[in-house]
């Protein structure tokens, strides 16, 4: 519906009339008026041309009915939108497929207001607010001015008139019933007498009149009215009075003179009232198949030993009420003695009073007003008594807490209670707790299609998926965007996507009529105390996908033992999720709402302090992890003023790093994006996360974060931070085999670190460049860089850097033919790693020593060292280095004359390195595999392996490509290799790569 109808209002509950800003409009011919009435009564839904023709002319349409219809449509459009520009699309009376729809706000039509007030009255009555319900019904009935659609003719008009008149009569009956429940029997009698005279065959009116007469002390007159009605039913319809009317007559006959009313005495089972209070099910209820089935099974178990209680919790707008009503309808046949419903208004300022609601339930069971006890405990006991031998379902919607629910719990296992609540009712005895999550992407798109039309979602499948994703798959949000699209047929899904793209204004877009996601969240937020609200606000500030309890404590500036109960309270209120013990996260839209509250209620300084505390915690903890997993490292200049976590073991430190990785990257990005960036802590945090590189993990995230830090550091002239971030970026390229980009980045890092007097960063850059030199077979240059790096490491007490440099230097010596020095420094590096005590770094040293031993012809010793290294890498779940070690073992197998074992190790290496996406190592393993297969007389497979390795090396621009080209040429594969070269980087690119590339480190 449009939000503004230009001051138009319409009436159908009497003569068809329309006004603009209070001035009556001339609606034209009877046919045009019938057309308007038909569209108004469809309340925004489209009517096809054929349906409208039938409504106007019935079975005798004129020859050119459709043309006449178009004329009436044109006239109505001019009447409704007189200021519309020629050629502009109409906003109100729109074309839809082969028909038309009139899109006006609900409040602009009297029958819509009538229905809304009826629905509000039903809700008030279900909550026990009987006076409010009666007043609402009175205001609804006051909208009627005469017979509906007076002055219009036709079969369709008569059908609408009859339907509307019946709705009015039902509203009257309900209002009169409330009059009786509120003790106003005397005042209701005159109206009941008039109504029964006009509708002598309507049994419900007669029943109400009997009750009113009896309660007024006029039982004899009540019995006479019953007899008149019985006679009329028999003569007119050939029927006897129904069970309700006959039951009331019997109770009047059995009652002593002066008794208050029928229903106060005990009822026999056959005469019991059967409440059926469930709200209507949603026609477009979508998905949730497994959840609905689970809920139905829980409500109707085989042989319950106690009353069945199921509590469904979840965030506002997730569809708890819709799910509960849908499931209740599915099992209603299993509860033949009735179904109760009450909205307990738990999110409102004044939750429903259990005593009032229980009074309503007791009256629905046939207990007279005078027999309903006064106190809550007495009413709860009476309710249990009434349900003792019944099978009844009780649906308590929107409960505030367990205390509000307890009085409604029956005492016998024949009944079931279904509760919805934002709070997790863990303190409700013996309750089955179910936490409702958001929809799946498929369910959300299906719901969107059911409201806007599947033709629109199928025409724009990608925007449809993006739209529900922007809604966080929250049913309320999906329904809101669907309603907006349904009332804006000219909008594409992509149009609304564009409006939702701005996260700062997304919640403002998720609003239609009186539905708003923000309002749904606000109800839960305002129920919190101030400490919980502050927790909710501040925890939304970090960009990480989730947050640990320890990190949350840092954000809040509290000890973890104080912060965790606050987080758990938010989880219990369904304002925060706990995906794992001690970890918390927001739903996307709740995070946006919480940030809005933080911006409104926290000062810029308070918000900045929260993020500063988090960064200090992350830096301190990452440094503790780094020093424990890399003992001997000399990064003493990385420090934090705040304490972080401590770890009992290197494994625990490493696990923390992997668990928190995404949050750490988010913190880095957020720190440098701030208008007052914290670039130095961000660079230090990245540096302390280098343990992730050992596992080939998070390359893309490292690159994005490093580039962001570099840009920020250069902008604020922080050369130290820029150099460190360039070093990290070089490590990204090193592990990703991006050889062309590696050398210039390392040179930039080296220049910046020298200028900033950052010696350990300088030394790390020298080691990185030495590996490039070695890989490109510039071994003398590599030796010079490593000698300089070793001096820096020793001068700064970085024994870990020294040990790593020994390993690299051993490989350089071996390449230069200096076998004894190579063995000496390799063993010295291993001894130093063993002394430092890091087992996974010992694995690296064993790997380097194994390669040197193999290069000196000591294959058995090499195999032993490599096997030991493989065991250590496996123990640390380091798949990258497992794969690299396996191809080195395959090389040893070939040297030992064991091609079958070599092929087996090489195949394992190829599979492992493909898993971790290490291109250089996989190419080396493929080359070794080709050699082994050649020796095993599988020439085709051997050539295929070598060709695959050649293509990878060629793409990387490394000298191994030239080595393999020689082998392929010798095997007669020159033409195939040449084709591959032309399909790959080409000779020019290869020349550039060999000239510019940063080589793969010494693996």
FIDO-128605 format. One line per 8 residues: number of its first residue (from 1); for each residue x, y, z of C-alpha. Coordinates in steps of 0.1 Angstrom, whole numbers. Layout:
BEGIN
NUM = X/Y/Z | ...
***
This chain:
BEGIN
1 = 0/0/0 | 11/36/-5 | 17/55/26 | -1/86/15 | -33/86/-5 | -33/124/-10 | -59/131/17 | -84/105/2
9 = -108/85/24 | -135/61/14 | -166/45/30 | -185/13/20 | -202/7/53 | -233/25/41 | -235/44/9 | -203/43/-12
17 = -186/77/-6 | -152/93/-10 | -136/125/3 | -105/144/-4 | -94/164/26 | -129/163/39 | -146/174/7 | -170/149/-9
25 = -162/136/-44 | -186/129/-72 | -180/92/-80 | -198/91/-114 | -221/66/-129 | -235/35/-111 | -211/13/-132 | -181/34/-122
33 = -192/34/-86 | -195/-4/-87 | -160/-6/-101 | -146/15/-73 | -165/-5/-47 | -151/-38/-61 | -115/-25/-60 | -119/-10/-25
41 = -132/-42/-11 | -103/-61/-24 | -81/-39/-2 | -50/-36/-25 | -53/-71/-41 | -57/-71/-79 | -89/-79/-97 | -87/-92/-133
49 = -106/-74/-160 | -129/-104/-163 | -137/-103/-126 | -145/-66/-128 | -167/-70/-158 | -186/-97/-140 | -190/-75/-109 | -203/-45/-130
57 = -226/-62/-155 | -230/-98/-143 | -241/-123/-169 | -250/-96/-195 | -220/-75/-203 | -222/-51/-232 | -203/-60/-264 | -174/-36/-256
65 = -173/-42/-219 | -135/-41/-216 | -133/-8/-235 | -159/7/-212 | -140/-6/-182 | -109/11/-194 | -129/44/-197 | -141/40/-161
73 = -105/33/-150 | -93/64/-167 | -120/86/-152 | -113/72/-117 | -76/78/-121 | -83/115/-130 | -106/117/-100 | -82/101/-75
81 = -50/118/-88 | -60/151/-104 | -25/165/-102 | -8/135/-119 | 14/147/-148 | 4/134/-183 | 23/101/-190 | 33/97/-153
89 = 25/63/-138 | -5/62/-115 | 3/57/-78 | -31/46/-65 | -52/28/-92 | -24/7/-108 | -24/-19/-136 | -15/-53/-124
97 = -10/-81/-150 | -44/-83/-168 | -63/-63/-142 | -62/-35/-117 | -56/-28/-80 | -64/2/-58 | -34/8/-35 | -44/31/-6
105 = -35/30/31 | -57/8/53 | -67/37/74 | -82/54/43 | -110/28/41 | -137/24/67 | -141/-14/63 | -103/-19/69
113 = -105/2/100 | -135/-19/111 | -115/-51/106 | -84/-37/124 | -105/-27/154 | -122/-61/154 | -88/-78/155 | -76/-55/182
121 = -107/-63/203 | -100/-100/198 | -64/-95/211 | -76/-75/240 | -101/-101/250 | -76/-129/247 | -54/-109/271 | -83/-105/296
129 = -88/-68/288 | -125/-71/285 | -134/-34/288 | -109/-24/262 | -122/-51/239 | -158/-39/243 | -148/-3/237 | -129/-13/205
137 = -159/-32/192 | -181/-2/199 | -157/20/179 | -157/-5/151 | -195/-7/150 | -197/31/150 | -182/32/116 | -214/18/101
145 = -238/44/88 | -263/23/69 | -267/-9/49 | -233/-15/32 | -230/-4/-5 | -265/12/-3 | -276/23/-38 | -255/-2/-57
153 = -270/-32/-75 | -258/-65/-90 | -251/-101/-78 | -216/-93/-68 | -226/-63/-48 | -253/-83/-30 | -227/-109/-22 | -204/-83/-7
161 = -234/-67/12 | -244/-100/27 | -208/-107/38 | -203/-73/54 | -237/-74/71 | -228/-108/86 | -195/-94/98 | -214/-66/115
169 = -238/-90/132 | -209/-111/144 | -193/-79/159 | -226/-71/176 | -228/-106/191 | -193/-104/204 | -199/-69/219 | -231/-81/236
177 = -213/-112/249 | -187/-89/264 | -215/-68/279 | -228/-99/296 | -193/-109/308 | -188/-74/323 | -222/-77/341 | -242/-54/319
185 = -270/-79/312 | -299/-54/319 | -286/-28/294 | -281/-55/267 | -316/-68/269 | -333/-41/247 | -308/-44/220 | -310/-82/221
193 = -348/-80/218 | -346/-58/187 | -319/-80/171 | -337/-113/177 | -368/-98/163 | -350/-90/131 | -330/-123/130 | -353/-148/147
201 = -334/-178/133 | -299/-167/146 | -293/-190/175 | -263/-171/189 | -284/-140/194 | -311/-161/210 | -286/-177/234 | -273/-143/245
209 = -308/-131/251 | -316/-162/272 | -285/-156/293 | -293/-119/297 | -329/-126/308 | -319/-153/332 | -292/-131/348 | -318/-103/351
217 = -341/-126/371 | -365/-132/342 | -360/-169/337 | -397/-176/328 | -394/-151/300 | -361/-166/289 | -378/-200/286 | -406/-185/266
225 = -381/-169/242 | -364/-203/238 | -398/-219/229 | -405/-192/203 | -371/-198/187 | -375/-236/188 | -408/-233/170 | -394/-209/144
233 = -365/-232/136 | -388/-262/133 | -413/-244/110 | -389/-225/88 | -360/-249/86 | -372/-282/100 | -344/-281/126 | -342/-284/164
241 = -320/-259/184 | -283/-266/185 | -263/-280/214 | -254/-246/228 | -289/-232/229 | -305/-264/241 | -278/-266/269 | -286/-231/281
249 = -323/-239/282 | -316/-271/303 | -294/-252/328 | -321/-225/332 | -347/-252/339 | -323/-268/365 | -313/-236/381 | -330/-225/414
257 = -348/-191/412 | -324/-162/415 | -293/-182/405 | -268/-159/387 | -266/-174/353 | -263/-205/332 | -228/-219/333 | -221/-214/370
265 = -229/-250/378 | -210/-281/367 | -213/-291/331 | -216/-327/319 | -188/-338/295 | -212/-337/266 | -222/-301/273 | -188/-286/280
273 = -177/-255/263 | -149/-261/238 | -128/-230/234 | -112/-225/199 | -92/-194/205 | -63/-200/181 | -56/-170/158 | -58/-178/121
281 = -29/-195/105 | -8/-175/80 | -18/-184/44 | 17/-178/32 | 35/-195/61 | 68/-206/46 | 95/-232/53 | 104/-244/88
289 = 94/-279/78 | 118/-297/102 | 111/-273/130 | 73/-276/127 | 76/-314/126 | 98/-313/157 | 74/-290/175 | 44/-311/167
297 = 62/-343/179 | 70/-325/211 | 35/-313/217 | 19/-347/210 | 43/-374/225 | 32/-410/227 | 26/-414/265 | 34/-383/284
305 = 41/-387/321 | 36/-350/329 | 21/-319/312 | 39/-312/280 | 55/-277/280 | 74/-264/250 | 90/-229/250 | 101/-213/217
313 = 125/-184/220 | 143/-162/195 | 150/-126/186 | 122/-102/177 | 109/-107/142 | 122/-143/138 | 87/-157/135 | 80/-173/169
321 = 44/-165/170 | 37/-175/134 | 55/-208/140 | 36/-215/172 | 2/-207/156 | 10/-228/126 | 21/-258/147 | -9/-254/170
329 = -33/-257/140 | -14/-288/129 | -21/-305/162 | -55/-290/172 | -73/-323/164 | -52/-340/191 | -68/-316/217 | -105/-321/212
337 = -115/-303/244 | -102/-269/233 | -74/-246/224 | -66/-215/244 | -47/-185/232 | -34/-154/250 | -9/-127/240 | 9/-121/273
345 = 25/-88/259 | 58/-97/275 | 77/-71/255 | 54/-42/264 | 55/-18/292 | 25/-35/309 | 26/-72/304 | -7/-90/307
353 = -18/-99/342 | -20/-137/345 | -50/-134/368 | -70/-114/342 | -61/-139/315 | -70/-168/336 | -103/-153/343 | -109/-150/306
361 = -99/-187/301 | -122/-198/329 | -152/-180/314 | -144/-196/280 | -147/-229/298 | -182/-221/309 | -174/-209/344 | -197/-181/353
369 = -184/-147/364 | -197/-153/400 | -178/-186/401 | -144/-172/390 | -122/-168/421 | -106/-134/429 | -69/-142/436 | -42/-154/411
377 = -34/-186/430 | -72/-195/434 | -78/-189/397 | -48/-210/387 | -61/-238/409 | -96/-235/395 | -81/-236/359 | -62/-268/368
385 = -94/-283/381 | -113/-275/350 | -86/-291/328 | -82/-322/350 | -99/-346/326 | -95/-327/294 | -71/-327/264 | -64/-290/259
393 = -37/-270/242 | -27/-237/257 | -8/-212/235 | 9/-184/255 | 24/-159/230 | 50/-133/238 | 57/-143/274 | 79/-121/295
401 = 94/-147/318 | 87/-180/335 | 69/-163/365 | 43/-150/341 | 38/-185/326 | 37/-207/357 | 0/-200/367 | -12/-214/334
409 = 5/-248/336 | -21/-276/340 | -16/-304/364 | -23/-334/342 | -3/-349/313 | -33/-348/290 | -27/-311/282 | 1/-293/264
417 = 14/-257/267 | 32/-240/239 | 50/-207/248 | 68/-181/227 | 91/-157/243 | 122/-136/235 | 136/-148/268 | 150/-183/271
425 = 128/-197/298 | 154/-220/313 | 138/-218/348 | 105/-232/336 | 102/-267/351 | 104/-296/327 | 100/-274/296 | 114/-284/263
433 = 133/-254/251 | 136/-246/214 | 156/-216/200 | 143/-205/167 | 169/-193/142 | 164/-171/111 | 152/-187/79 | 175/-204/54
441 = 183/-184/23 | 160/-206/2 | 131/-202/27 | 135/-165/27 | 135/-162/-11 | 104/-184/-12 | 86/-162/14 | 96/-131/-7
449 = 81/-147/-38 | 49/-157/-21 | 42/-120/-12 | 55/-102/-43 | 49/-129/-68 | 73/-156/-80 | 74/-140/-114 | 94/-111/-99
457 = 118/-132/-78 | 124/-156/-107 | 131/-127/-130 | 157/-113/-106 | 171/-143/-88 | 204/-127/-78 | 188/-95/-64 | 163/-116/-46
465 = 190/-135/-29 | 209/-103/-20 | 177/-87/-7 | 169/-115/18 | 206/-115/28 | 204/-78/35 | 174/-87/57 | 196/-111/76
473 = 170/-138/66 | 148/-124/94 | 112/-132/85 | 99/-98/98 | 124/-80/76 | 117/-101/46 | 79/-95/50 | 85/-58/53
481 = 106/-56/21 | 81/-79/4 | 52/-56/14 | 71/-26/1 | 77/-43/-32 | 41/-56/-35 | 28/-20/-32 | 54/-7/-56
489 = 50/-28/-87 | 72/-5/-108 | 102/-11/-84 | 126/-38/-93 | 142/-59/-65 | 175/-44/-74 | 160/-9/-67 | 153/-19/-31
497 = 186/-36/-28 | 203/-3/-36 | 183/13/-9 | 194/-13/17 | 230/-12/7 | 238/16/31 | 241/-2/64 | 237/30/84
505 = 202/36/69 | 192/0/64 | 169/-2/95 | 151/30/84 | 143/12/51 | 130/-19/69 | 97/-2/78 | 62/-3/63
513 = 30/10/78 | 31/0/115 | 57/-27/110 | 93/-19/117 | 123/-41/125 | 138/-13/146 | 106/-11/167 | 106/-49/173
521 = 142/-47/186 | 135/-17/207 | 109/-35/227 | 136/-60/239 | 163/-34/244 | 142/-12/267 | 135/-42/290 | 172/-44/299
529 = 187/-27/329 | 213/0/322 | 244/-23/326 | 229/-48/301 | 220/-20/277 | 256/-6/279 | 269/-41/272 | 246/-45/242
537 = 257/-11/228 | 295/-15/232 | 297/-51/220 | 283/-40/187 | 312/-17/180 | 339/-42/170 | 337/-54/133 | 345/-90/141
545 = 320/-117/133 | 319/-127/169 | 337/-120/201 | 351/-141/230 | 342/-135/266 | 377/-123/273 | 376/-98/244 | 341/-87/255
553 = 355/-79/289 | 382/-58/273 | 356/-38/253 | 335/-33/285 | 365/-25/306 | 356/-52/331 | 370/-84/344 | 360/-115/325
561 = 341/-128/355 | 320/-97/354 | 315/-94/317 | 304/-130/310 | 272/-129/331 | 263/-97/313 | 268/-114/279 | 248/-144/290
569 = 219/-122/301 | 218/-108/266 | 218/-143/252 | 189/-152/275 | 170/-121/262 | 177/-132/226 | 196/-100/219 | 229/-119/215
577 = 237/-154/202 | 262/-178/217 | 275/-200/188 | 300/-218/212 | 307/-217/249 | 323/-184/258 | 317/-168/223 | 291/-143/213
585 = 277/-128/181 | 249/-105/169 | 224/-111/143 | 233/-86/115 | 203/-64/119 | 206/-64/157 | 242/-53/154 | 230/-23/133
593 = 203/-15/159 | 229/-18/187 | 253/5/169 | 226/31/164 | 219/30/201 | 257/33/208 | 260/63/185 | 230/79/202
601 = 238/70/238 | 277/67/240 | 300/97/233 | 326/95/206 | 352/92/233 | 335/63/250 | 332/44/217 | 368/50/208
609 = 379/39/243 | 360/6/239 | 378/-2/206 | 412/10/220 | 408/-14/249 | 400/-43/225 | 430/-35/203 | 453/-34/233
617 = 439/-68/245 | 444/-83/211 | 480/-70/207 | 489/-82/242 | 474/-117/237 | 488/-121/202 | 523/-112/215 | 519/-138/243
625 = 509/-164/217 | 538/-154/194 | 564/-156/221 | 551/-190/232 | 548/-205/197 | 581/-188/185 | 604/-189/216 | 635/-169/212
633 = 619/-142/190 | 632/-108/197 | 601/-86/192 | 604/-70/226 | 594/-37/211 | 558/-50/205 | 540/-42/237 | 506/-32/250
641 = 496/-12/280 | 468/-36/288 | 471/-72/299 | 461/-100/276 | 456/-138/280 | 483/-162/291 | 486/-197/278 | 497/-230/293
649 = 511/-244/261 | 521/-235/226 | 492/-256/213 | 467/-235/233 | 484/-203/221 | 482/-215/185 | 446/-225/189 | 437/-191/202
657 = 453/-175/171 | 434/-196/147 | 401/-192/166 | 404/-154/168 | 419/-149/133 | 389/-133/117 | 383/-110/147 | 420/-99/146
665 = 418/-90/109 | 386/-71/115 | 402/-52/144 | 432/-43/122 | 409/-30/94 | 387/-11/118 | 417/5/135 | 432/20/104
673 = 398/30/89 | 390/52/119 | 394/90/114 | 420/89/142 | 437/57/132 | 456/34/156 | 481/24/129 | 510/13/151
681 = 490/-13/171 | 474/-25/139 | 508/-31/123 | 521/-48/155 | 491/-70/157 | 496/-82/121 | 532/-89/128 | 523/-110/158
689 = 499/-131/137 | 527/-145/115 | 521/-180/130 | 492/-184/106 | 515/-183/77 | 531/-215/87 | 498/-232/80 | 491/-215/46
697 = 460/-199/61 | 443/-165/56 | 464/-153/27 | 437/-130/13 | 428/-115/47 | 465/-109/54 | 469/-91/21 | 438/-69/26
705 = 448/-60/61 | 485/-53/52 | 475/-30/23 | 451/-11/45 | 478/-6/72 | 504/5/45 | 480/30/30 | 472/45/65
713 = 508/44/77 | 521/62/46 | 493/88/49 | 503/96/85 | 541/93/77 | 546/63/101 | 575/46/83 | 580/20/111
721 = 544/7/107 | 545/9/69 | 577/-12/69 | 562/-38/91 | 531/-40/70 | 552/-43/39 | 570/-72/55 | 537/-89/62
729 = 526/-83/26 | 559/-99/14 | 551/-130/35 | 517/-131/18 | 533/-131/-16 | 560/-156/-5 | 535/-182/7 | 511/-175/-23
737 = 539/-180/-49 | 532/-145/-63 | 568/-142/-74 | 565/-112/-96 | 552/-90/-68 | 575/-103/-40 | 608/-86/-46 | 596/-49/-49
745 = 576/-53/-18 | 605/-67/2 | 628/-39/-11 | 602/-13/0 | 600/-29/34 | 638/-29/37 | 641/7/28 | 613/18/52
753 = 627/-3/81 | 662/11/76 | 648/46/76 | 627/40/107 | 656/23/125 | 636/-9/130 | 665/-35/130 | 645/-67/133
761 = 622/-58/105 | 653/-50/85 | 668/-84/93 | 635/-103/84 | 634/-84/51 | 670/-95/44 | 662/-131/50 | 632/-128/27
769 = 653/-113/-1 | 680/-139/4 | 655/-166/-2 | 644/-149/-34 | 681/-146/-45 | 687/-183/-37 | 656/-194/-55 | 667/-174/-86
777 = 701/-190/-82 | 718/-158/-72 | 736/-176/-43 | 764/-152/-36 | 739/-123/-31 | 718/-145/-9 | 748/-153/13 | 757/-116/17
785 = 721/-108/28 | 720/-137/53 | 753/-127/68 | 740/-91/74 | 708/-105/88 | 726/-129/112 | 746/-100/126 | 714/-80/133
793 = 696/-109/149 | 726/-116/172 | 729/-79/181 | 693/-77/191 | 691/-110/209 | 667/-126/184 | 677/-162/187 | 648/-175/167
801 = 657/-152/138 | 693/-165/141 | 681/-201/140 | 659/-195/109 | 688/-177/91 | 711/-207/98 | 686/-229/80 | 685/-206/50
809 = 722/-202/49 | 728/-240/49 | 707/-242/17 | 728/-214/1 | 761/-231/11 | 748/-264/-4 | 739/-246/-37 | 774/-231/-38
817 = 790/-266/-33 | 802/-259/2 | 790/-291/18 | 807/-291/51 | 797/-255/60 | 762/-264/48 | 760/-293/72 | 776/-273/100
825 = 752/-244/99 | 722/-267/94 | 731/-287/125 | 737/-255/144 | 703/-242/134 | 687/-275/146 | 706/-273/179 | 694/-238/184
833 = 658/-246/177 | 660/-276/201 | 674/-253/228 | 646/-229/222 | 620/-257/227 | 595/-251/199 | 587/-285/185 | 571/-273/153
841 = 602/-250/145 | 624/-280/152 | 604/-297/124 | 615/-269/101 | 652/-273/111 | 650/-310/106 | 635/-304/71 | 664/-281/62
849 = 690/-306/75 | 673/-334/57 | 677/-315/24 | 714/-307/31 | 721/-344/40 | 704/-355/8 | 726/-330/-12 | 757/-345/3
857 = 747/-380/-6 | 737/-392/29 | 703/-403/19 | 696/-426/49 | 703/-399/74 | 683/-375/53 | 653/-399/53 | 655/-402/91
865 = 655/-364/95 | 627/-359/71 | 606/-387/87 | 611/-370/121 | 601/-337/106 | 570/-352/90 | 559/-366/124 | 562/-332/140
873 = 543/-314/113 | 515/-340/115 | 513/-336/153 | 508/-299/148 | 483/-304/119 | 505/-284/96 | 493/-297/62 | 515/-273/42
881 = 548/-285/56 | 536/-321/56 | 531/-318/18 | 565/-302/13 | 583/-328/34 | 566/-356/15 | 580/-345/-19 | 615/-342/-3
889 = 611/-378/9 | 601/-388/-26 | 634/-372/-39 | 653/-393/-13 | 635/-424/-25 | 646/-418/-60 | 682/-413/-49 | 679/-446/-30
897 = 666/-465/-60 | 630/-469/-47 | 608/-454/-75 | 576/-471/-62 | 580/-456/-28 | 589/-423/-44 | 557/-423/-65 | 536/-430/-35
905 = 552/-402/-15 | 550/-378/-44 | 513/-386/-50 | 506/-379/-13 | 525/-346/-16 | 505/-335/-47 | 472/-342/-29 | 482/-325/3
913 = 496/-294/-14 | 466/-291/-37 | 445/-291/-6 | 464/-261/9 | 468/-245/-25 | 506/-243/-26 | 514/-240/-62 | 553/-242/-61
921 = 554/-272/-38 | 528/-290/-59 | 548/-284/-90 | 579/-298/-74 | 560/-328/-63 | 546/-333/-98 | 581/-331/-112 | 593/-358/-88
929 = 563/-379/-96 | 571/-377/-133 | 606/-389/-127 | 593/-418/-106 | 567/-428/-131 | 594/-427/-159 | 614/-452/-139 | 583/-474/-134
937 = 578/-474/-172 | 547/-452/-173 | 558/-427/-199 | 524/-411/-207 | 517/-405/-170 | 553/-393/-165 | 550/-368/-193 | 516/-356/-181
945 = 530/-349/-146 | 560/-331/-159 | 539/-310/-182 | 516/-300/-154 | 546/-291/-133 | 561/-271/-162 | 530/-251/-166 | 529/-241/-129
953 = 566/-232/-129 | 561/-212/-161 | 532/-192/-145 | 553/-186/-114 | 583/-174/-135 | 610/-195/-118 | 640/-213/-132 | 626/-248/-126
961 = 605/-241/-158 | 637/-241/-178 | 649/-274/-162 | 617/-291/-171 | 616/-278/-206 | 648/-297/-212 | 633/-329/-199 | 601/-324/-219
969 = 621/-317/-251 | 642/-348/-245 | 610/-369/-241 | 596/-356/-274 | 572/-332/-257 | 586/-300/-272 | 555/-292/-292 | 531/-298/-263
977 = 553/-277/-240 | 554/-249/-266 | 516/-249/-268 | 514/-247/-231 | 539/-218/-231 | 519/-199/-256 | 487/-205/-236 | 505/-194/-204
985 = 525/-163/-196 | 545/-164/-229 | 582/-159/-234 | 581/-122/-226 | 563/-127/-193 | 588/-155/-184 | 617/-132/-190 | 601/-105/-169
993 = 593/-130/-142 | 629/-143/-141 | 642/-107/-139 | 617/-92/-114 | 603/-121/-94 | 606/-126/-57 | 615/-163/-56 | 598/-189/-35
1001 = 615/-191/-1 | 638/-220/6 | 613/-248/10
***
